[in-house]
């Protein structure tokens, strides 16, 4: 009941802001302030790159190109390969240079968030886990945050090789059905607020539409040298150009911000390495000294500033359509 009331209040607040006729530049300024020095890449991607008058036609937000393809094959390995990194006691980065995949270890196996491209999943995820002395055959769940090939492309490989259970929201499974290329077979349907438990670990999934119709975001409990923390994974970042998607995005960012605040999440994760500081944090962690601070632990206010950047940039784009 409280969640429903909070969502209604959030909708009223969003509607009031949009009806107030504030200039797009005001929202961009708020986003820039919220970004500070921490989230400049996110701000530049969502706000600075906006054209003055975006096209009103709906279109999915494209992911950055993985690199030049030769003869229709995968891009050269040198353009995408990244070493795996232990980030927390129970969380590991097994992604590419530009795209993240996060492995959560539990007492009963691994929960993987996103599966990369079909050409990179074996080397980055499977090979990366092996380098970290973890068994890829224990990937029990793969949570796909949204149906773009940089996130769902490797899921079929995991289904075929390890019988991994793949989760997406129902709306995003519908999107998958309309896509060509490598894609997983329909499997598990994630629901809003779902507590997904494997062994001694429970992650909470939230449906946050806007980037795609059923984008998934998550809260992930982690430990750093035994100390408990809570990571918030914002599942879909790019903005679309149509009013309905933008309004859904604004609403989702506001609602997830409320969830983050109440839960006390003190870590922000993205599935792109540019936006959550992973390109800086991962090299630091690779040579981290004992007892030194973990750069991913930023505190709840900083996590909320990340979501404010996303929300305000989306609001600026929405305002430009009116």
Secondary structure, DSSP 8 states (H G I E B T S, - for coil): -HHHHHHHHHHHHHHHHHHTT--HHHHHHHHHHHHTTTSHHHHIIIIIT--SS---S---------S-BSTTS-B-GGGT----EEEETTEEE---SSB--EEEEETTEEEEE----TTTHIIIIIHHHHHTT--GGGEEEEE--SSSHHHHTTHHHHHHHH--EEEEEHHHHHHHHH--SS-----EEE-TTEEEEETTEEEEEEE-TTSSTT-EEEEEEEEETTEEEEEEE-------SSHHHHHHHHHHHHHHHHHHHHHT--EEE-SBTTTTTHHHHHHHHHT--TT---TTB--HHHHHHHHHHHHHHHHHHHHHT-
